[in-house]
Structure formats: C-alpha cells, structure tokens
Amino acid sequence: MTERLDRFRTLLTDHNVDSIVVTHPANRRYLTGYSAHEALPDTVVGACFIDSDVARLLTGKTNLDWAKSEAEPHGFVVEGWDRPWSRAIATEIKSRGWARTGFEDGAITVALYREIVTELDGASELVPIGQSISYLRRVKDAEEHARYARIAQIGDDAFVAATRNLTAGTTERELARRIDAELESCGSEGPSFPTIVASGPHAARPHHDPGDRPIEVGEPIIIDMGAMLDGYHGDLTRTIWVGEPSPRLREIYAAVESAQTAAFAAIRTGVSWDVPDATSRVAVAEAGLSEYLIHGLGHGVGLNVHELPTMTAGATDVFVGGEITTVEPGLYVPGWGGVRIEDVGVVEADGFRLITHAPKASFA
C-alpha cells in the first residue's frame, strides 16, 4: 500500500493540485484497504484525502471501527464525519488550506459536486482528474498477481464441477445456481457478477439473465462466470453443449477459437491496446462472419470487473506490462445463438501468459 501511495502522489504534480479527494469505491479500497461500498449512487461511505504528507480517511461513525481496522495498517489516519457529506468534505479541504483540490469527476453526482462547491465558497478550486487513478490501478503488483492466480483456479474448478454430467433438460437457472454454489464451495466470496447461462437463441445475447428455458442437445450454451476474492473480480466464459454440436456451432466455434488464438499472439508489452482487437477481427473476417462481431476483444479486471486496459477499436494506449486482462471474442447470430470464449492472462514482455485453464473444445 505504501508503494501505491507513492505512485498516487505523482498525480499531485501531474494535475498541479495540492491534494486529491478520492470517493470512488474501488479507488478508495485500492489505496486504503477500506472495503465498505455504497448501497446507492447518491451515498458516500467514505472519502480519503491525500497530499504530499497527509493520508486521511473520513467515514461515518457507524463504520469507524471497521475503517480503522482496514485502513490504519496502510498508513491512513481514520476519523469519523457527520452528515451532510458535502460539508464534511469541504470542511476538511478548507481546514488544510488546499487551494487546488483534485477530485474524481466521474465518481460523484452532479448534486454532490454542486453542494461541495457551495460549501467551499471559493476557498478551494476543484480540479477534475478524470481516470488518472484508474490508470494507476491498471498495472497489478505482485500481491494482486498472486491473488489472481487463486481467483483463476477457483473459477476453473467451479466450472468443471458445475458442468460435469450436464444433461439436456437442465434449465439455464438451474445451471447458474449450480455454478454459484460451486464457486462458493471452491473458495469464492461469491459470484463476481450475476452468472450468465444463455442457451440456444439466448446465446445471441452477450448479456442474459438465466431463465427457465431447458437446455437442448447440440445447441450452444454460453456460461459467463467469475470468482471473487478480497474484492477482486474474476471472469471466465466458456461455450459448451450437450451431445454432439451442430455443424453451425462447429463452424462458429472454430472462428471464435481462431480469433482468440490470434489475439493471444498479438499481446505483449509495448503493443497498442487496439492491435489485438484488430488482429482478432481479421480472423473472423477470414471466416466470413464479421457481421456477427458486436463487441470489443477484452478488458482489464481488478476491484471492478471491467477496468483498464480496454482492447477495442480506436484505443491508443499501450501495454506497459503487468496488466491482467480478459481476451473474449464472441460471435452472435440473432435467432440462432452465439459463441464466446474468454480467458484471463497477464501481459508480459514476451507475450501473454494465461492464468485461466478451464477446459474448452477445439475445432481449429
């Protein structure tokens, strides 16, 4: 955590500010270890204030002991605050004499921003810092890499256990519940996100809420699942079937498999984020299936299930090494179904090291 604070403090110079107030739940946890989260978007369970010397966390008095137990070991002074939050934030800024205060403009409501400005009454200028903290989080440290090795193993094991002896007639909802139970049994804190089981024509939806549709022989079944550990999110997608796959399923699965393999080979330190996405699209185009490709290639994972890097057309940032990201090409045919294969790996100087190893078919 000390190293994280040191890197964070470079943002003070980057944005020419005296301090930065952090309210985004994932960024707050990343810096302080404090794991409380907001139940509603217009609530704030804590804010941390950091300048060149100060590292303070303010939170509600009902959460004070909790916050102290998690944040004080990481060098934060923790104190309680009183509502309204806008006044508490402004009072802390004014009491420190900070003339320019950075804030996460994508992490607070317009109403809260206006209230803080009113409470400051010109004492400090609020300076938006955009996604600067998210960019700091995109490269994972050794502790995070070790945690992800465990997250991937839990997901792999839960997938195998939940799909073993799967039979036609099982409903999407029944399989989703089986997956969630196996995730917990294997050591997950819970599902990383609502588990997706999409069968037959439902597999044409990248996002789907499992229902009572029974699984049929030979059709695609997309399973999108993830383990969660210490607040960090896993992500794993496999497309499976019961019995023998239809010829159409074989064709589309082989194209997605080729796209993913091509993308793996394109990822390494120094490569622009859009290159693997473009590479995977070439493989799909060669199969004559480009019209069914409707989303980007992949995204980073961490304290949010979707975070930087983002591999999509138009991205201009480059990999610097140490990022943990998904690679998840998918093809979706309305009225028929779809195929998505998703793995997670680490970006390294000489390539992409997979950490998910759940079994999958191969038609390439």
C-alpha positions as CSV (number, residue, x, y, z in Angstrom):
1,M,0.0,0.0,0.0
2,T,2.9,2.4,0.7
3,E,4.1,1.9,-2.8
4,R,0.6,2.7,-4.1
5,L,0.5,5.9,-2.2
6,D,3.9,6.9,-3.6
7,R,2.7,6.3,-7.1
8,F,-0.6,8.1,-6.3
9,R,1.3,11.2,-5.1
10,T,2.8,11.7,-8.6
11,L,-0.7,12.7,-9.7
12,L,-0.4,15.8,-7.5
13,T,2.3,17.1,-9.8
14,D,0.6,15.8,-12.9
15,H,-2.6,17.8,-12.2
16,N,-0.9,20.7,-10.4
17,V,-3.1,20.3,-7.3
18,D,-2.3,20.5,-3.6
19,S,-4.4,17.4,-2.7
20,I,-6.8,14.9,-4.2
21,V,-10.0,13.6,-2.6
22,V,-10.9,10.0,-3.5
23,T,-14.5,8.8,-3.4
24,H,-14.7,6.1,-6.0
25,P,-15.3,2.8,-4.0
26,A,-12.7,0.8,-5.9
27,N,-10.1,3.5,-5.9
28,R,-10.7,4.2,-2.2
29,R,-10.3,0.5,-1.4
30,Y,-7.2,0.2,-3.6
31,L,-5.5,3.0,-1.6
32,T,-6.8,2.4,1.9
33,G,-7.9,-1.2,2.1
34,Y,-11.3,0.0,3.4
35,S,-13.8,-2.4,1.9
36,A,-17.2,-0.7,2.6
37,H,-19.2,0.2,-0.5
38,E,-22.0,2.5,-1.3
39,A,-25.5,1.0,-1.5
40,L,-26.8,3.8,-3.7
41,P,-25.1,6.2,-6.2
42,D,-26.0,9.2,-4.1
43,T,-24.4,7.9,-0.9
44,V,-20.8,8.2,0.2
45,V,-19.4,5.8,2.8
46,G,-16.0,7.5,3.0
47,A,-13.6,9.8,1.3
48,C,-9.8,9.8,1.5
49,F,-7.7,12.9,1.3
50,I,-4.1,12.7,0.2
51,D,-1.5,15.4,-0.3
52,S,2.3,15.2,-0.2
53,D,2.3,14.4,3.5
54,V,-1.3,13.7,4.6
55,A,-3.2,10.4,4.1
56,R,-6.6,10.6,5.8
57,L,-9.8,8.7,5.6
58,L,-13.1,10.1,6.8
59,T,-16.2,7.8,7.1
60,G,-19.4,7.5,9.0
61,K,-19.1,6.9,12.7
62,T,-21.1,3.7,12.4
63,N,-18.3,2.3,10.2
64,L,-15.4,3.8,12.2
65,D,-14.0,0.7,13.8
66,W,-14.3,-1.2,10.5
67,A,-12.4,1.5,8.6
68,K,-9.7,1.8,11.2
69,S,-9.1,-1.9,11.2
70,E,-8.5,-1.9,7.4
71,A,-7.0,1.5,6.7
72,E,-4.8,2.3,9.6
73,P,-2.3,-0.6,8.9
74,H,-1.8,1.1,5.5
75,G,-0.8,4.4,6.9
76,F,-4.1,6.3,6.9
77,V,-5.4,8.4,9.8
78,V,-9.1,7.5,10.1
79,E,-11.7,9.8,11.7
80,G,-15.5,9.9,11.7
81,W,-17.5,12.5,9.9
82,D,-21.0,13.9,10.2
83,R,-23.6,14.5,7.5
84,P,-24.0,16.2,5.2
85,W,-21.1,14.6,3.3
86,S,-20.6,17.7,1.2
87,R,-20.0,19.8,4.2
88,A,-17.6,17.3,5.8
89,I,-15.6,17.1,2.5
90,A,-15.5,20.9,2.2
91,T,-14.5,21.4,5.8
92,E,-11.6,19.0,5.5
93,I,-10.4,20.8,2.4
94,K,-10.7,24.3,4.0
95,S,-9.1,23.2,7.2
96,R,-6.0,22.1,5.3
97,G,-5.7,25.3,3.3
98,W,-5.6,23.5,0.0
99,A,-6.1,26.0,-2.8
100,R,-6.5,23.4,-5.6
101,T,-8.1,20.1,-4.9
102,G,-8.3,17.2,-7.4
103,F,-11.5,15.2,-7.4
104,E,-12.9,12.2,-9.4
105,D,-15.3,13.9,-11.7
106,G,-16.7,10.5,-12.9
107,A,-17.3,9.2,-9.3
108,I,-19.7,11.8,-7.7
109,T,-23.1,13.0,-8.6
110,V,-23.7,16.5,-10.0
111,A,-25.7,17.3,-6.9
112,L,-22.9,16.4,-4.6
113,Y,-20.4,18.4,-6.7
114,R,-22.6,21.4,-6.5
115,E,-23.0,21.1,-2.8
116,I,-19.3,20.8,-2.2
117,V,-18.6,23.9,-4.3
118,T,-21.3,25.8,-2.3
119,E,-19.7,24.7,1.0
120,L,-16.2,25.6,-0.2
121,D,-17.4,29.1,-1.0
122,G,-14.4,29.9,-3.1
123,A,-11.8,28.6,-0.6
124,S,-10.5,26.0,-3.0
125,E,-10.8,25.2,-6.7
126,L,-12.0,21.7,-7.5
127,V,-9.9,20.2,-10.4
128,P,-11.2,17.2,-12.3
129,I,-8.6,14.4,-12.6
130,G,-10.6,12.0,-14.9
131,Q,-9.4,8.4,-15.0
132,S,-5.9,9.1,-13.6
133,I,-6.3,6.7,-10.6
134,S,-7.8,4.0,-12.8
135,Y,-4.6,4.2,-14.9
136,L,-2.6,3.7,-11.8
137,R,-4.6,0.6,-11.0
138,R,-4.3,-1.0,-14.4
139,V,-0.8,-2.5,-13.7
140,K,-1.1,-5.1,-11.0
141,D,1.5,-5.6,-8.3
142,A,2.9,-8.9,-7.0
143,E,0.2,-9.3,-4.4
144,E,-2.5,-8.8,-6.9
145,H,-0.9,-11.3,-9.3
146,A,-0.8,-13.9,-6.6
147,R,-4.5,-13.2,-5.8
148,Y,-5.5,-13.6,-9.4
149,A,-3.8,-17.0,-9.7
150,R,-6.1,-18.1,-6.9
151,I,-9.2,-16.5,-8.4
152,A,-8.5,-18.2,-11.7
153,Q,-8.1,-21.6,-10.1
154,I,-11.4,-21.2,-8.2
155,G,-13.2,-20.3,-11.4
156,D,-11.6,-23.2,-13.3
157,D,-12.5,-25.7,-10.6
158,A,-16.1,-24.4,-10.2
159,F,-16.7,-24.5,-13.9
160,V,-15.6,-28.2,-14.1
161,A,-17.6,-29.2,-11.1
162,A,-20.8,-27.4,-12.2
163,T,-20.8,-28.7,-15.8
164,R,-19.8,-32.3,-15.1
165,N,-22.5,-34.7,-16.3
166,L,-24.7,-31.8,-17.6
167,T,-27.8,-33.2,-19.3
168,A,-30.4,-31.9,-21.7
169,G,-33.5,-30.6,-19.9
170,T,-31.5,-28.7,-17.2
171,T,-32.7,-25.1,-17.2
172,E,-30.5,-22.1,-17.5
173,R,-31.4,-21.0,-14.0
174,E,-30.6,-24.4,-12.5
175,L,-27.2,-24.4,-14.1
176,A,-26.5,-20.9,-13.0
177,R,-27.4,-21.8,-9.4
178,R,-25.2,-24.8,-9.6
179,I,-22.3,-22.6,-10.8
180,D,-22.8,-20.2,-7.9
181,A,-22.8,-23.0,-5.4
182,E,-19.6,-24.5,-6.8
183,L,-17.9,-21.1,-6.7
184,E,-18.6,-20.8,-3.0
185,S,-17.6,-24.4,-2.4
186,C,-14.3,-23.8,-4.2
187,G,-13.5,-20.7,-2.1
188,S,-15.1,-17.7,-3.8
189,E,-16.5,-14.9,-1.7
190,G,-19.5,-15.1,-4.1
191,P,-20.0,-14.6,-7.8
192,S,-18.0,-11.8,-9.4
193,F,-21.2,-10.7,-11.2
194,P,-24.6,-12.3,-11.8
195,T,-23.7,-15.6,-13.5
196,I,-24.8,-15.8,-17.1
197,V,-26.1,-19.1,-18.6
198,A,-27.5,-18.4,-22.1
199,S,-28.7,-21.4,-24.2
200,G,-29.8,-21.8,-27.8
201,P,-31.1,-18.5,-29.2
202,H,-30.5,-16.8,-25.9
203,A,-26.8,-17.2,-26.6
204,A,-27.1,-14.5,-29.2
205,R,-27.3,-12.0,-26.3
206,P,-23.9,-11.1,-24.9
207,H,-25.7,-10.4,-21.6
208,H,-28.6,-12.5,-20.5
209,D,-30.5,-13.2,-17.3
210,P,-30.8,-17.0,-16.9
211,G,-34.4,-18.2,-17.1
212,D,-36.4,-21.4,-17.2
213,R,-35.5,-22.4,-20.7
214,P,-34.4,-26.1,-20.8
215,I,-31.0,-26.8,-22.5
216,E,-31.4,-28.8,-25.7
217,V,-28.9,-31.2,-27.4
218,G,-26.4,-29.8,-29.8
219,E,-27.0,-26.1,-29.2
220,P,-24.6,-23.5,-27.8
221,I,-24.6,-22.8,-24.1
222,I,-22.6,-19.7,-23.1
223,I,-21.5,-19.6,-19.5
224,D,-20.0,-16.4,-18.2
225,M,-18.9,-16.6,-14.6
226,G,-16.3,-15.4,-12.2
227,A,-14.9,-16.0,-8.7
228,M,-14.3,-13.1,-6.3
229,L,-11.6,-12.8,-3.7
230,D,-10.8,-9.9,-1.4
231,G,-13.0,-7.7,-3.6
232,Y,-11.1,-8.7,-6.8
233,H,-13.2,-10.0,-9.7
234,G,-12.6,-13.0,-11.9
235,D,-14.1,-13.5,-15.3
236,L,-14.4,-16.7,-17.4
237,T,-16.5,-17.6,-20.3
238,R,-16.9,-21.0,-22.0
239,T,-19.3,-22.1,-24.7
240,I,-20.3,-25.7,-24.2
241,W,-23.1,-28.1,-25.5
242,V,-24.8,-31.3,-24.6
243,G,-24.3,-34.2,-27.0
244,E,-22.9,-33.5,-30.5
245,P,-22.5,-29.9,-31.6
246,S,-24.5,-28.9,-34.7
247,P,-22.4,-28.1,-37.9
248,R,-23.2,-24.4,-37.5
249,L,-21.9,-24.5,-33.9
250,R,-18.7,-26.2,-35.0
251,E,-18.2,-23.5,-37.7
252,I,-18.8,-20.5,-35.4
253,Y,-16.9,-22.0,-32.5
254,A,-13.8,-22.6,-34.7
255,A,-13.9,-19.0,-35.9
256,V,-14.0,-17.7,-32.3
257,E,-11.3,-20.0,-31.3
258,S,-9.1,-18.8,-34.2
259,A,-9.8,-15.2,-33.2
260,Q,-8.8,-15.7,-29.6
261,T,-5.6,-17.6,-30.6
262,A,-4.6,-14.8,-32.9
263,A,-5.3,-12.2,-30.2
264,F,-3.1,-14.1,-27.7
265,A,-0.2,-13.9,-30.1
266,A,-0.6,-10.1,-30.5
267,I,-0.5,-9.1,-26.8
268,R,2.8,-8.1,-25.2
269,T,4.4,-5.1,-23.6
270,G,4.6,-2.1,-26.0
271,V,1.7,-3.1,-28.1
272,S,-1.2,-0.6,-28.6
273,W,-4.5,-1.8,-27.0
274,D,-6.3,-1.8,-30.3
275,V,-3.9,-4.2,-32.1
276,P,-5.1,-7.5,-30.5
277,D,-8.7,-6.4,-31.2
278,A,-7.9,-5.7,-34.9
279,T,-6.0,-9.0,-35.1
280,S,-8.9,-11.0,-33.8
281,R,-11.2,-9.2,-36.3
282,V,-9.0,-10.4,-39.2
283,A,-9.5,-14.0,-38.1
284,V,-13.3,-13.5,-38.0
285,A,-13.3,-11.8,-41.4
286,E,-11.4,-14.7,-42.9
287,A,-14.3,-17.0,-41.8
288,G,-16.8,-14.6,-43.4
289,L,-18.6,-13.9,-40.0
290,S,-17.7,-10.3,-39.3
291,E,-21.4,-9.2,-39.2
292,Y,-21.8,-11.2,-36.0
293,L,-19.0,-9.5,-34.1
294,I,-20.6,-6.8,-32.0
295,H,-18.2,-6.0,-29.1
296,G,-14.5,-5.4,-28.4
297,L,-11.9,-8.0,-27.5
298,G,-11.4,-7.6,-23.8
299,H,-10.9,-5.6,-20.7
300,G,-8.9,-5.4,-17.5
301,V,-10.1,-6.9,-14.3
302,G,-9.5,-5.9,-10.7
303,L,-11.5,-4.3,-8.0
304,N,-14.0,-3.6,-10.8
305,V,-14.9,-6.4,-13.1
306,H,-14.4,-4.1,-16.1
307,E,-11.4,-1.7,-15.9
308,L,-8.4,-0.6,-17.9
309,P,-6.9,-1.7,-20.2
310,T,-9.7,-1.8,-22.8
311,M,-8.9,-3.6,-26.0
312,T,-11.2,-2.1,-28.7
313,A,-11.0,-0.3,-32.0
314,G,-9.7,3.2,-31.6
315,A,-7.8,2.6,-28.3
316,T,-4.4,4.4,-28.4
317,D,-2.8,3.5,-25.1
318,V,-0.1,0.8,-25.0
319,F,0.6,-2.2,-22.7
320,V,3.4,-1.5,-20.2
321,G,3.5,-5.0,-18.7
322,G,1.8,-6.4,-15.6
323,E,-1.7,-5.8,-16.7
324,I,-4.3,-8.6,-16.1
325,T,-6.9,-8.6,-18.8
326,T,-9.5,-10.8,-20.5
327,V,-9.5,-11.9,-24.1
328,E,-13.1,-12.7,-25.1
329,P,-14.0,-12.7,-28.7
330,G,-17.6,-13.6,-29.4
331,L,-20.0,-14.0,-32.4
332,Y,-23.7,-13.7,-32.0
333,V,-26.3,-14.8,-34.6
334,P,-29.8,-13.5,-34.0
335,G,-32.4,-16.2,-33.8
336,W,-29.7,-19.0,-33.6
337,G,-27.3,-18.3,-30.7
338,G,-23.7,-17.4,-30.2
339,V,-20.2,-18.4,-29.1
340,R,-17.9,-16.6,-26.7
341,I,-14.6,-17.9,-25.3
342,E,-13.0,-15.8,-22.5
343,D,-9.7,-16.3,-20.7
344,V,-7.7,-14.1,-18.4
345,G,-4.0,-13.6,-18.6
346,V,-1.0,-11.4,-17.7
347,V,0.7,-9.1,-20.2
348,E,4.4,-9.7,-20.2
349,A,7.4,-8.5,-22.3
350,D,7.5,-11.6,-24.4
351,G,3.7,-12.3,-24.7
352,F,0.5,-13.1,-22.9
353,R,0.6,-15.6,-20.0
354,L,-2.7,-17.4,-19.5
355,I,-3.9,-17.9,-15.9
356,T,-7.3,-19.4,-16.7
357,H,-7.2,-23.1,-17.7
358,A,-10.8,-24.3,-17.7
359,P,-11.3,-27.0,-20.4
360,K,-12.6,-26.0,-23.8
361,A,-13.2,-27.7,-27.1
362,S,-11.0,-27.2,-30.1
363,F,-12.1,-27.3,-33.8
364,A,-9.2,-25.1,-35.2
